[in-house]
Amino acid sequence: MLLEVLVRPQDKGLLIYPEDKQVLVNERS
């Protein structure tokens, strides 16, 4: 799960939390 939650933390320069995962996906889209 941790691996899936931390989707390229270096890509955004910060830790990606499960609740913020949607935000990350939307930004990368």
C-alpha positions as CSV (number, residue, x, y, z in Angstrom):
1,M,0.0,0.0,0.0
2,L,2.8,2.4,0.9
3,L,4.3,2.0,-2.5
4,E,1.0,2.8,-4.2
5,V,0.3,5.7,-1.9
6,L,3.7,7.3,-2.5
7,V,3.3,7.7,-6.2
8,R,6.6,9.3,-7.2
9,P,7.1,11.5,-4.2
10,Q,10.1,13.1,-5.9
11,D,7.9,14.0,-8.9
12,K,6.1,16.6,-6.7
13,G,8.9,17.2,-4.2
14,L,6.7,16.2,-1.4
15,L,5.0,13.2,0.2
16,I,1.7,12.1,-1.4
17,Y,-0.9,11.0,1.1
18,P,-3.7,8.6,0.2
19,E,-6.3,11.4,0.6
20,D,-4.3,13.7,-1.7
21,K,-3.7,10.9,-4.2
22,Q,-6.7,12.2,-6.3
23,V,-5.1,15.6,-6.4
24,L,-1.9,14.2,-7.7
25,V,-3.7,12.3,-10.4
26,N,-5.7,15.4,-11.4
27,E,-2.5,17.5,-11.6
28,R,-0.6,14.9,-13.7
29,S,-3.6,14.6,-16.0
